[in-house]
Amino acid sequence: MGWLFLVVAGGLEVGWAASLKYSDGFSRAVPLACAALAMIASISLLGLATRTIPIGTAYAVWTGIGIVGTAVFGAIAWNESCNLMRLICIGLIIAGAIGLKLGAH
């Protein structure tokens, strides 16, 4: 169950990052409120995940999901750069998260 909590928490990281972008520099209340709620839910689920997953692994995977998900979302939703270097770095983040999961006890 811990890994499920962690994956959902990582997805919420993407949600709050996107909501911050849509808040237009904190000037739009609804996206800002969505970001705040997603942050609270994400951190809460991260906390639940750490009941069964070591904190170092959980935190690294959580941020990795957020980083990769936000980069992919940005490329799709806002046409942000998707060059070879970014793709390589995203691949390295994914490889690191997989390695941490495989090494978790």
Biopython code that builds the backbone (N, CA, C, O; Angstrom):
import numpy as np
from Bio.PDB.StructureBuilder import StructureBuilder

atoms = [
    (1, "MET", "N", (0.821, -1.196, 0.000)),
    (1, "MET", "CA", (0.000, 0.000, 0.000)),
    (1, "MET", "C", (0.866, 1.261, 0.000)),
    (1, "MET", "O", (0.469, 2.298, -0.531)),
    (2, "GLY", "N", (2.046, 1.159, 0.599)),
    (2, "GLY", "CA", (2.937, 2.308, 0.664)),
    (2, "GLY", "C", (3.319, 2.831, -0.705)),
    (2, "GLY", "O", (3.375, 4.042, -0.921)),
    (3, "TRP", "N", (3.583, 1.916, -1.635)),
    (3, "TRP", "CA", (3.970, 2.344, -2.980)),
    (3, "TRP", "C", (2.811, 3.012, -3.710)),
    (3, "TRP", "O", (3.020, 3.945, -4.485)),
    (4, "LEU", "N", (1.600, 2.543, -3.468)),
    (4, "LEU", "CA", (0.432, 3.190, -4.064)),
    (4, "LEU", "C", (0.297, 4.616, -3.530)),
    (4, "LEU", "O", (0.091, 5.558, -4.295)),
    (5, "PHE", "N", (0.416, 4.763, -2.212)),
    (5, "PHE", "CA", (0.379, 6.105, -1.616)),
    (5, "PHE", "C", (1.451, 6.996, -2.247)),
    (5, "PHE", "O", (1.203, 8.162, -2.555)),
    (6, "LEU", "N", (2.633, 6.435, -2.431)),
    (6, "LEU", "CA", (3.748, 7.211, -2.956)),
    (6, "LEU", "C", (3.505, 7.650, -4.401)),
    (6, "LEU", "O", (3.801, 8.790, -4.757)),
    (7, "VAL", "N", (2.980, 6.772, -5.218)),
    (7, "VAL", "CA", (2.708, 7.120, -6.623)),
    (7, "VAL", "C", (1.628, 8.203, -6.706)),
    (7, "VAL", "O", (1.753, 9.145, -7.488)),
    (8, "VAL", "N", (0.585, 8.070, -5.913)),
    (8, "VAL", "CA", (-0.470, 9.090, -5.917)),
    (8, "VAL", "C", (0.088, 10.415, -5.396)),
    (8, "VAL", "O", (-0.224, 11.475, -5.938)),
    (9, "ALA", "N", (0.904, 10.357, -4.357)),
    (9, "ALA", "CA", (1.523, 11.575, -3.824)),
    (9, "ALA", "C", (2.380, 12.258, -4.883)),
    (9, "ALA", "O", (2.369, 13.484, -4.996)),
    (10, "GLY", "N", (3.117, 11.476, -5.653)),
    (10, "GLY", "CA", (3.923, 12.035, -6.737)),
    (10, "GLY", "C", (3.060, 12.659, -7.813)),
    (10, "GLY", "O", (3.400, 13.711, -8.353)),
    (11, "GLY", "N", (1.948, 12.022, -8.130)),
    (11, "GLY", "CA", (1.016, 12.597, -9.102)),
    (11, "GLY", "C", (0.445, 13.922, -8.629)),
    (11, "GLY", "O", (0.245, 14.844, -9.420)),
    (12, "LEU", "N", (0.186, 14.005, -7.335)),
    (12, "LEU", "CA", (-0.306, 15.264, -6.771)),
    (12, "LEU", "C", (0.761, 16.353, -6.824)),
    (12, "LEU", "O", (0.438, 17.539, -6.884)),
    (13, "GLU", "N", (2.031, 15.952, -6.801)),
    (13, "GLU", "CA", (3.114, 16.926, -6.988)),
    (13, "GLU", "C", (2.982, 17.603, -8.345)),
    (13, "GLU", "O", (3.136, 18.819, -8.460)),
    (14, "VAL", "N", (2.700, 16.814, -9.360)),
    (14, "VAL", "CA", (2.498, 17.361, -10.702)),
    (14, "VAL", "C", (1.295, 18.299, -10.695)),
    (14, "VAL", "O", (1.331, 19.376, -11.290)),
    (15, "GLY", "N", (0.237, 17.879, -10.018)),
    (15, "GLY", "CA", (-0.969, 18.704, -9.939)),
    (15, "GLY", "C", (-0.735, 20.052, -9.295)),
    (15, "GLY", "O", (-1.223, 21.072, -9.780)),
    (16, "TRP", "N", (0.016, 20.060, -8.192)),
    (16, "TRP", "CA", (0.217, 21.368, -7.559)),
    (16, "TRP", "C", (1.164, 22.241, -8.363)),
    (16, "TRP", "O", (1.009, 23.462, -8.389)),
    (17, "ALA", "N", (2.139, 21.633, -9.016)),
    (17, "ALA", "CA", (3.040, 22.435, -9.847)),
    (17, "ALA", "C", (2.279, 23.055, -11.020)),
    (17, "ALA", "O", (2.470, 24.230, -11.332)),
    (18, "ALA", "N", (1.429, 22.278, -11.662)),
    (18, "ALA", "CA", (0.630, 22.808, -12.767)),
    (18, "ALA", "C", (-0.324, 23.885, -12.273)),
    (18, "ALA", "O", (-0.512, 24.906, -12.934)),
    (19, "SER", "N", (-0.924, 23.655, -11.113)),
    (19, "SER", "CA", (-1.836, 24.652, -10.548)),
    (19, "SER", "C", (-1.119, 25.959, -10.249)),
    (19, "SER", "O", (-1.687, 27.035, -10.437)),
    (20, "LEU", "N", (0.113, 25.876, -9.788)),
    (20, "LEU", "CA", (0.873, 27.108, -9.554)),
    (20, "LEU", "C", (1.076, 27.872, -10.852)),
    (20, "LEU", "O", (0.957, 29.097, -10.880)),
    (21, "LYS", "N", (1.380, 27.160, -11.920)),
    (21, "LYS", "CA", (1.541, 27.805, -13.226)),
    (21, "LYS", "C", (0.237, 28.487, -13.638)),
    (21, "LYS", "O", (0.239, 29.626, -14.104)),
    (22, "TYR", "N", (-0.877, 27.772, -13.460)),
    (22, "TYR", "CA", (-2.176, 28.335, -13.830)),
    (22, "TYR", "C", (-2.605, 29.478, -12.903)),
    (22, "TYR", "O", (-3.481, 30.263, -13.265)),
    (23, "SER", "N", (-2.005, 29.582, -11.719)),
    (23, "SER", "CA", (-2.371, 30.668, -10.803)),
    (23, "SER", "C", (-1.820, 32.012, -11.270)),
    (23, "SER", "O", (-2.156, 33.054, -10.708)),
    (24, "ASP", "N", (-0.971, 31.986, -12.303)),
    (24, "ASP", "CA", (-0.441, 33.211, -12.904)),
    (24, "ASP", "C", (0.226, 34.094, -11.849)),
    (24, "ASP", "O", (-0.145, 35.250, -11.643)),
    (25, "GLY", "N", (1.228, 33.501, -11.190)),
    (25, "GLY", "CA", (1.970, 34.277, -10.185)),
    (25, "GLY", "C", (1.160, 34.590, -8.943)),
    (25, "GLY", "O", (1.274, 35.678, -8.378)),
    (26, "PHE", "N", (0.349, 33.647, -8.519)),
    (26, "PHE", "CA", (-0.498, 33.771, -7.323)),
    (26, "PHE", "C", (-1.622, 34.791, -7.489)),
    (26, "PHE", "O", (-2.159, 35.273, -6.491)),
    (27, "SER", "N", (-1.986, 35.128, -8.714)),
    (27, "SER", "CA", (-3.018, 36.148, -8.932)),
    (27, "SER", "C", (-4.408, 35.559, -9.188)),
    (27, "SER", "O", (-5.387, 36.303, -9.245)),
    (28, "ARG", "N", (-4.509, 34.232, -9.344)),
    (28, "ARG", "CA", (-5.799, 33.592, -9.574)),
    (28, "ARG", "C", (-6.088, 32.634, -8.422)),
    (28, "ARG", "O", (-5.342, 31.683, -8.191)),
    (29, "ALA", "N", (-7.165, 32.891, -7.710)),
    (29, "ALA", "CA", (-7.446, 32.200, -6.455)),
    (29, "ALA", "C", (-7.749, 30.710, -6.616)),
    (29, "ALA", "O", (-7.272, 29.900, -5.822)),
    (30, "VAL", "N", (-8.523, 30.341, -7.617)),
    (30, "VAL", "CA", (-8.937, 28.936, -7.733)),
    (30, "VAL", "C", (-7.736, 28.022, -8.002)),
    (30, "VAL", "O", (-7.581, 27.018, -7.307)),
    (31, "PRO", "N", (-6.885, 28.332, -8.982)),
    (31, "PRO", "CA", (-5.717, 27.463, -9.166)),
    (31, "PRO", "C", (-4.782, 27.467, -7.951)),
    (31, "PRO", "O", (-4.165, 26.449, -7.637)),
    (32, "LEU", "N", (-4.683, 28.591, -7.284)),
    (32, "LEU", "CA", (-3.846, 28.671, -6.082)),
    (32, "LEU", "C", (-4.408, 27.784, -4.972)),
    (32, "LEU", "O", (-3.654, 27.098, -4.282)),
    (33, "ALA", "N", (-5.720, 27.797, -4.802)),
    (33, "ALA", "CA", (-6.351, 26.927, -3.797)),
    (33, "ALA", "C", (-6.158, 25.455, -4.171)),
    (33, "ALA", "O", (-5.913, 24.620, -3.300)),
    (34, "CYS", "N", (-6.267, 25.138, -5.459)),
    (34, "CYS", "CA", (-6.035, 23.766, -5.908)),
    (34, "CYS", "C", (-4.601, 23.341, -5.612)),
    (34, "CYS", "O", (-4.356, 22.211, -5.191)),
    (35, "ALA", "N", (-3.658, 24.249, -5.834)),
    (35, "ALA", "CA", (-2.252, 23.943, -5.543)),
    (35, "ALA", "C", (-2.072, 23.655, -4.057)),
    (35, "ALA", "O", (-1.405, 22.688, -3.689)),
    (36, "ALA", "N", (-2.656, 24.481, -3.209)),
    (36, "ALA", "CA", (-2.516, 24.288, -1.763)),
    (36, "ALA", "C", (-3.109, 22.951, -1.324)),
    (36, "ALA", "O", (-2.504, 22.235, -0.525)),
    (37, "LEU", "N", (-4.276, 22.616, -1.836)),
    (37, "LEU", "CA", (-4.897, 21.337, -1.474)),
    (37, "LEU", "C", (-4.075, 20.155, -1.971)),
    (37, "LEU", "O", (-3.910, 19.164, -1.261)),
    (38, "ALA", "N", (-3.561, 20.263, -3.189)),
    (38, "ALA", "CA", (-2.739, 19.183, -3.723)),
    (38, "ALA", "C", (-1.454, 19.022, -2.921)),
    (38, "ALA", "O", (-0.995, 17.901, -2.703)),
    (39, "MET", "N", (-0.864, 20.143, -2.477)),
    (39, "MET", "CA", (0.347, 20.080, -1.649)),
    (39, "MET", "C", (0.072, 19.347, -0.338)),
    (39, "MET", "O", (0.836, 18.470, 0.064)),
    (40, "ILE", "N", (-1.007, 19.708, 0.311)),
    (40, "ILE", "CA", (-1.358, 19.087, 1.589)),
    (40, "ILE", "C", (-1.616, 17.587, 1.403)),
    (40, "ILE", "O", (-1.131, 16.764, 2.178)),
    (41, "ALA", "N", (-2.378, 17.249, 0.374)),
    (41, "ALA", "CA", (-2.671, 15.833, 0.114)),
    (41, "ALA", "C", (-1.402, 15.065, -0.243)),
    (41, "ALA", "O", (-1.213, 13.933, 0.202)),
    (42, "SER", "N", (-0.536, 15.678, -1.044)),
    (42, "SER", "CA", (0.698, 15.017, -1.464)),
    (42, "SER", "C", (1.602, 14.724, -0.270)),
    (42, "SER", "O", (2.115, 13.614, -0.133)),
    (43, "ILE", "N", (1.792, 15.705, 0.578)),
    (43, "ILE", "CA", (2.652, 15.521, 1.748)),
    (43, "ILE", "C", (2.034, 14.508, 2.711)),
    (43, "ILE", "O", (2.746, 13.713, 3.324)),
    (44, "SER", "N", (0.709, 14.538, 2.839)),
    (44, "SER", "CA", (0.033, 13.573, 3.720)),
    (44, "SER", "C", (0.239, 12.143, 3.222)),
    (44, "SER", "O", (0.528, 11.242, 4.009)),
    (45, "LEU", "N", (0.091, 11.939, 1.915)),
    (45, "LEU", "CA", (0.300, 10.604, 1.357)),
    (45, "LEU", "C", (1.761, 10.184, 1.434)),
    (45, "LEU", "O", (2.060, 9.009, 1.648)),
    (46, "LEU", "N", (2.668, 11.132, 1.262)),
    (46, "LEU", "CA", (4.091, 10.819, 1.446)),
    (46, "LEU", "C", (4.332, 10.320, 2.865)),
    (46, "LEU", "O", (5.049, 9.342, 3.076)),
    (47, "GLY", "N", (3.730, 10.995, 3.828)),
    (47, "GLY", "CA", (3.863, 10.563, 5.219)),
    (47, "GLY", "C", (3.346, 9.155, 5.439)),
    (47, "GLY", "O", (3.966, 8.364, 6.149)),
    (48, "LEU", "N", (2.211, 8.841, 4.834)),
    (48, "LEU", "CA", (1.670, 7.480, 4.952)),
    (48, "LEU", "C", (2.583, 6.462, 4.287)),
    (48, "LEU", "O", (2.764, 5.354, 4.793)),
    (49, "ALA", "N", (3.154, 6.841, 3.156)),
    (49, "ALA", "CA", (4.049, 5.923, 2.444)),
    (49, "ALA", "C", (5.282, 5.581, 3.271)),
    (49, "ALA", "O", (5.804, 4.470, 3.182)),
    (50, "THR", "N", (5.747, 6.532, 4.071)),
    (50, "THR", "CA", (6.967, 6.286, 4.849)),
    (50, "THR", "C", (6.752, 5.331, 6.015)),
    (50, "THR", "O", (7.702, 4.990, 6.720)),
    (51, "ARG", "N", (5.524, 4.900, 6.222)),
    (51, "ARG", "CA", (5.296, 3.855, 7.223)),
    (51, "ARG", "C", (5.958, 2.550, 6.794)),
    (51, "ARG", "O", (6.407, 1.770, 7.634)),
    (52, "THR", "N", (6.017, 2.313, 5.479)),
    (52, "THR", "CA", (6.557, 1.037, 4.990)),
    (52, "THR", "C", (7.737, 1.193, 4.031)),
    (52, "THR", "O", (8.372, 0.203, 3.667)),
    (53, "ILE", "N", (8.034, 2.422, 3.623)),
    (53, "ILE", "CA", (9.132, 2.681, 2.683)),
    (53, "ILE", "C", (10.149, 3.568, 3.390)),
    (53, "ILE", "O", (9.757, 4.550, 4.020)),
    (54, "PRO", "N", (11.428, 3.258, 3.308)),
    (54, "PRO", "CA", (12.439, 4.116, 3.937)),
    (54, "PRO", "C", (12.314, 5.560, 3.440)),
    (54, "PRO", "O", (12.053, 5.788, 2.259)),
    (55, "ILE", "N", (12.498, 6.525, 4.332)),
    (55, "ILE", "CA", (12.285, 7.935, 4.002)),
    (55, "ILE", "C", (13.163, 8.406, 2.837)),
    (55, "ILE", "O", (12.698, 9.167, 1.989)),
    (56, "GLY", "N", (14.397, 7.973, 2.786)),
    (56, "GLY", "CA", (15.272, 8.396, 1.694)),
    (56, "GLY", "C", (14.762, 7.923, 0.345)),
    (56, "GLY", "O", (14.778, 8.667, -0.636)),
    (57, "THR", "N", (14.316, 6.693, 0.308)),
    (57, "THR", "CA", (13.749, 6.145, -0.926)),
    (57, "THR", "C", (12.440, 6.836, -1.264)),
    (57, "THR", "O", (12.230, 7.256, -2.401)),
    (58, "ALA", "N", (11.561, 6.954, -0.281)),
    (58, "ALA", "CA", (10.253, 7.563, -0.524)),
    (58, "ALA", "C", (10.396, 9.000, -1.018)),
    (58, "ALA", "O", (9.737, 9.396, -1.980)),
    (59, "TYR", "N", (11.244, 9.772, -0.371)),
    (59, "TYR", "CA", (11.393, 11.179, -0.755)),
    (59, "TYR", "C", (11.982, 11.308, -2.154)),
    (59, "TYR", "O", (11.529, 12.135, -2.945)),
    (60, "ALA", "N", (12.980, 10.502, -2.460)),
    (60, "ALA", "CA", (13.604, 10.567, -3.784)),
    (60, "ALA", "C", (12.628, 10.157, -4.885)),
    (60, "ALA", "O", (12.571, 10.800, -5.934)),
    (61, "VAL", "N", (11.867, 9.102, -4.654)),
    (61, "VAL", "CA", (10.894, 8.661, -5.655)),
    (61, "VAL", "C", (9.776, 9.694, -5.793)),
    (61, "VAL", "O", (9.337, 9.989, -6.905)),
    (62, "TRP", "N", (9.320, 10.238, -4.680)),
    (62, "TRP", "CA", (8.257, 11.262, -4.678)),
    (62, "TRP", "C", (8.677, 12.480, -5.500)),
    (62, "TRP", "O", (7.928, 12.947, -6.358)),
    (63, "THR", "N", (9.859, 12.978, -5.237)),
    (63, "THR", "CA", (10.316, 14.141, -5.997)),
    (63, "THR", "C", (10.587, 13.768, -7.449)),
    (63, "THR", "O", (10.348, 14.571, -8.350)),
    (64, "GLY", "N", (11.087, 12.553, -7.681)),
    (64, "GLY", "CA", (11.332, 12.105, -9.052)),
    (64, "GLY", "C", (10.052, 12.052, -9.873)),
    (64, "GLY", "O", (10.023, 12.491, -11.023)),
    (65, "ILE", "N", (8.995, 11.512, -9.275)),
    (65, "ILE", "CA", (7.706, 11.478, -9.969)),
    (65, "ILE", "C", (7.251, 12.900, -10.270)),
    (65, "ILE", "O", (6.765, 13.188, -11.364)),
    (66, "GLY", "N", (7.410, 13.773, -9.304)),
    (66, "GLY", "CA", (7.015, 15.164, -9.510)),
    (66, "GLY", "C", (7.828, 15.850, -10.597)),
    (66, "GLY", "O", (7.282, 16.581, -11.424)),
    (67, "ILE", "N", (9.133, 15.613, -10.593)),
    (67, "ILE", "CA", (10.002, 16.233, -11.595)),
    (67, "ILE", "C", (9.667, 15.727, -12.992)),
    (67, "ILE", "O", (9.440, 16.518, -13.908)),
    (68, "VAL", "N", (9.637, 14.421, -13.151)),
    (68, "VAL", "CA", (9.379, 13.842, -14.468)),
    (68, "VAL", "C", (7.965, 14.193, -14.941)),
    (68, "VAL", "O", (7.771, 14.607, -16.084)),
    (69, "GLY", "N", (6.997, 14.028, -14.063)),
    (69, "GLY", "CA", (5.614, 14.328, -14.439)),
    (69, "GLY", "C", (5.419, 15.782, -14.823)),
    (69, "GLY", "O", (4.718, 16.082, -15.789)),
    (70, "THR", "N", (6.032, 16.685, -14.073)),
    (70, "THR", "CA", (5.901, 18.108, -14.372)),
    (70, "THR", "C", (6.601, 18.462, -15.677)),
    (70, "THR", "O", (6.092, 19.269, -16.455)),
    (71, "ALA", "N", (7.759, 17.869, -15.921)),
    (71, "ALA", "CA", (8.469, 18.125, -17.185)),
    (71, "ALA", "C", (7.654, 17.624, -18.377)),
    (71, "ALA", "O", (7.549, 18.311, -19.393)),
    (72, "VAL", "N", (7.083, 16.436, -18.252)),
    (72, "VAL", "CA", (6.268, 15.886, -19.342)),
    (72, "VAL", "C", (5.008, 16.729, -19.530)),
    (72, "VAL", "O", (4.640, 17.060, -20.657)),
    (73, "PHE", "N", (4.351, 17.072, -18.431)),
    (73, "PHE", "CA", (3.148, 17.910, -18.513)),
    (73, "PHE", "C", (3.468, 19.252, -19.150)),
    (73, "PHE", "O", (2.714, 19.737, -19.994)),
    (74, "GLY", "N", (4.578, 19.852, -18.752)),
    (74, "GLY", "CA", (4.978, 21.137, -19.337)),
    (74, "GLY", "C", (5.226, 21.042, -20.827)),
    (74, "GLY", "O", (4.875, 21.950, -21.581)),
    (75, "ALA", "N", (5.829, 19.945, -21.253)),
    (75, "ALA", "CA", (6.080, 19.754, -22.684)),
    (75, "ALA", "C", (4.771, 19.602, -23.458)),
    (75, "ALA", "O", (4.643, 20.097, -24.578)),
    (76, "ILE", "N", (3.800, 18.914, -22.855)),
    (76, "ILE", "CA", (2.528, 18.681, -23.527)),
    (76, "ILE", "C", (1.616, 19.914, -23.456)),
    (76, "ILE", "O", (1.088, 20.363, -24.473)),
    (77, "ALA", "N", (1.438, 20.453, -22.252)),
    (77, "ALA", "CA", (0.458, 21.524, -22.044)),
    (77, "ALA", "C", (0.961, 22.900, -22.482)),
    (77, "ALA", "O", (0.184, 23.722, -22.969)),
    (78, "TRP", "N", (2.255, 23.148, -22.308)),
    (78, "TRP", "CA", (2.758, 24.496, -22.575)),
    (78, "TRP", "C", (3.852, 24.524, -23.636)),
    (78, "TRP", "O", (4.533, 25.534, -23.815)),
    (79, "ASN", "N", (4.012, 23.404, -24.335)),
    (79, "ASN", "CA", (4.992, 23.324, -25.413)),
    (79, "ASN", "C", (6.410, 23.693, -24.944)),
    (79, "ASN", "O", (7.169, 24.330, -25.673)),
    (80, "GLU", "N", (6.746, 23.283, -23.723)),
    (80, "GLU", "CA", (8.090, 23.530, -23.206)),
    (80, "GLU", "C", (9.090, 22.629, -23.928)),
    (80, "GLU", "O", (8.716, 21.624, -24.533)),
    (81, "SER", "N", (10.332, 22.995, -23.857)),
    (81, "SER", "CA", (11.394, 22.289, -24.569)),
    (81, "SER", "C", (11.386, 20.790, -24.251)),
    (81, "SER", "O", (11.146, 20.373, -23.118)),
    (82, "CYS", "N", (11.653, 20.012, -25.280)),
    (82, "CYS", "CA", (11.717, 18.559, -25.131)),
    (82, "CYS", "C", (12.935, 18.062, -25.913)),
    (82, "CYS", "O", (12.836, 17.120, -26.699)),
    (83, "ASN", "N", (14.087, 18.708, -25.688)),
    (83, "ASN", "CA", (15.282, 18.357, -26.450)),
    (83, "ASN", "C", (15.954, 17.103, -25.883)),
    (83, "ASN", "O", (15.552, 16.587, -24.840)),
    (84, "LEU", "N", (16.960, 16.635, -26.570)),
    (84, "LEU", "CA", (17.628, 15.388, -26.213)),
    (84, "LEU", "C", (18.199, 15.423, -24.795)),
    (84, "LEU", "O", (18.064, 14.449, -24.054)),
    (85, "MET", "N", (18.824, 16.516, -24.414)),
    (85, "MET", "CA", (19.410, 16.601, -23.068)),
    (85, "MET", "C", (18.339, 16.462, -21.992)),
    (85, "MET", "O", (18.548, 15.767, -20.999)),
    (86, "ARG", "N", (17.208, 17.108, -22.177)),
    (86, "ARG", "CA", (16.112, 16.984, -21.200)),
    (86, "ARG", "C", (15.603, 15.544, -21.137)),
    (86, "ARG", "O", (15.339, 15.025, -20.052)),
    (87, "LEU", "N", (15.468, 14.907, -22.279)),
    (87, "LEU", "CA", (14.994, 13.517, -22.302)),
    (87, "LEU", "C", (15.981, 12.582, -21.618)),
    (87, "LEU", "O", (15.571, 11.669, -20.901)),
    (88, "ILE", "N", (17.265, 12.797, -21.827)),
    (88, "ILE", "CA", (18.290, 11.982, -21.158)),
    (88, "ILE", "C", (18.203, 12.168, -19.645)),
    (88, "ILE", "O", (18.253, 11.199, -18.888)),
    (89, "CYS", "N", (18.075, 13.410, -19.219)),
    (89, "CYS", "CA", (17.996, 13.680, -17.779)),
    (89, "CYS", "C", (16.732, 13.092, -17.155)),
    (89, "CYS", "O", (16.771, 12.567, -16.042)),
    (90, "ILE", "N", (15.624, 13.179, -17.864)),
    (90, "ILE", "CA", (14.388, 12.550, -17.382)),
    (90, "ILE", "C", (14.582, 11.041, -17.269)),
    (90, "ILE", "O", (14.137, 10.424, -16.301)),
    (91, "GLY", "N", (15.242, 10.455, -18.251)),
    (91, "GLY", "CA", (15.539, 9.018, -18.196)),
    (91, "GLY", "C", (16.399, 8.656, -17.000)),
    (91, "GLY", "O", (16.186, 7.620, -16.370)),
    (92, "LEU", "N", (17.365, 9.497, -16.686)),
    (92, "LEU", "CA", (18.219, 9.244, -15.519)),
    (92, "LEU", "C", (17.421, 9.312, -14.217)),
    (92, "LEU", "O", (17.648, 8.521, -13.303)),
    (93, "ILE", "N", (16.491, 10.257, -14.139)),
    (93, "ILE", "CA", (15.642, 10.357, -12.943)),
    (93, "ILE", "C", (14.792, 9.100, -12.804)),
    (93, "ILE", "O", (14.664, 8.555, -11.708)),
    (94, "ILE", "N", (14.223, 8.647, -13.889)),
    (94, "ILE", "CA", (13.404, 7.425, -13.870)),
    (94, "ILE", "C", (14.257, 6.225, -13.473)),
    (94, "ILE", "O", (13.835, 5.400, -12.662)),
    (95, "ALA", "N", (15.447, 6.127, -14.040)),
    (95, "ALA", "CA", (16.350, 5.007, -13.700)),
    (95, "ALA", "C", (16.709, 5.042, -12.221)),
    (95, "ALA", "O", (16.769, 3.996, -11.575)),
    (96, "GLY", "N", (16.946, 6.219, -11.684)),
    (96, "GLY", "CA", (17.259, 6.337, -10.261)),
    (96, "GLY", "C", (16.096, 5.919, -9.375)),
    (96, "GLY", "O", (16.293, 5.245, -8.364)),
    (97, "ALA", "N", (14.877, 6.320, -9.752)),
    (97, "ALA", "CA", (13.701, 5.942, -8.971)),
    (97, "ALA", "C", (13.487, 4.429, -8.998)),
    (97, "ALA", "O", (13.157, 3.825, -7.977)),
    (98, "ILE", "N", (13.676, 3.828, -10.161)),
    (98, "ILE", "CA", (13.543, 2.363, -10.271)),
    (98, "ILE", "C", (14.607, 1.680, -9.419)),
    (98, "ILE", "O", (14.321, 0.712, -8.714)),
    (99, "GLY", "N", (15.823, 2.183, -9.489)),
    (99, "GLY", "CA", (16.906, 1.606, -8.673)),
    (99, "GLY", "C", (16.615, 1.707, -7.184)),
    (99, "GLY", "O", (16.892, 0.770, -6.435)),
    (100, "LEU", "N", (16.068, 2.817, -6.752)),
    (100, "LEU", "CA", (15.725, 2.966, -5.331)),
    (100, "LEU", "C", (14.606, 2.009, -4.939)),
    (100, "LEU", "O", (14.626, 1.440, -3.847)),
    (101, "LYS", "N", (13.639, 1.833, -5.816)),
    (101, "LYS", "CA", (12.547, 0.893, -5.489)),
    (101, "LYS", "C", (13.085, -0.521, -5.389)),
    (101, "LYS", "O", (12.734, -1.259, -4.468)),
    (102, "LEU", "N", (13.930, -0.900, -6.327)),
    (102, "LEU", "CA", (14.493, -2.262, -6.310)),
    (102, "LEU", "C", (15.367, -2.497, -5.087)),
    (102, "LEU", "O", (15.459, -3.617, -4.585)),
    (103, "GLY", "N", (16.002, -1.444, -4.615)),
    (103, "GLY", "CA", (16.890, -1.579, -3.465)),
    (103, "GLY", "C", (16.209, -1.369, -2.123)),
    (103, "GLY", "O", (16.831, -1.568, -1.080)),
    (104, "ALA", "N", (14.927, -0.967, -2.129)),
    (104, "ALA", "CA", (14.208, -0.721, -0.876)),
    (104, "ALA", "C", (13.889, -2.042, -0.184)),
    (104, "ALA", "O", (13.602, -3.047, -0.833)),
    (105, "HIS", "N", (13.944, -2.019, 1.113)),
    (105, "HIS", "CA", (13.646, -3.238, 1.886)),
    (105, "HIS", "C", (12.251, -3.150, 2.448)),
    (105, "HIS", "O", (11.801, -4.071, 3.130)),
]
sb = StructureBuilder()
sb.init_structure("model")
sb.init_model(0)
sb.init_chain("A")
sb.init_seg("    ")
for serial, (resi, resn, name, xyz) in enumerate(atoms, 1):
    if name == "N":
        sb.init_residue(resn, " ", resi, " ")
    sb.init_atom(name, np.array(xyz, "f"), 0.0, 1.0, " ", f" {name:<3s}", serial, name[0])
structure = sb.get_structure()
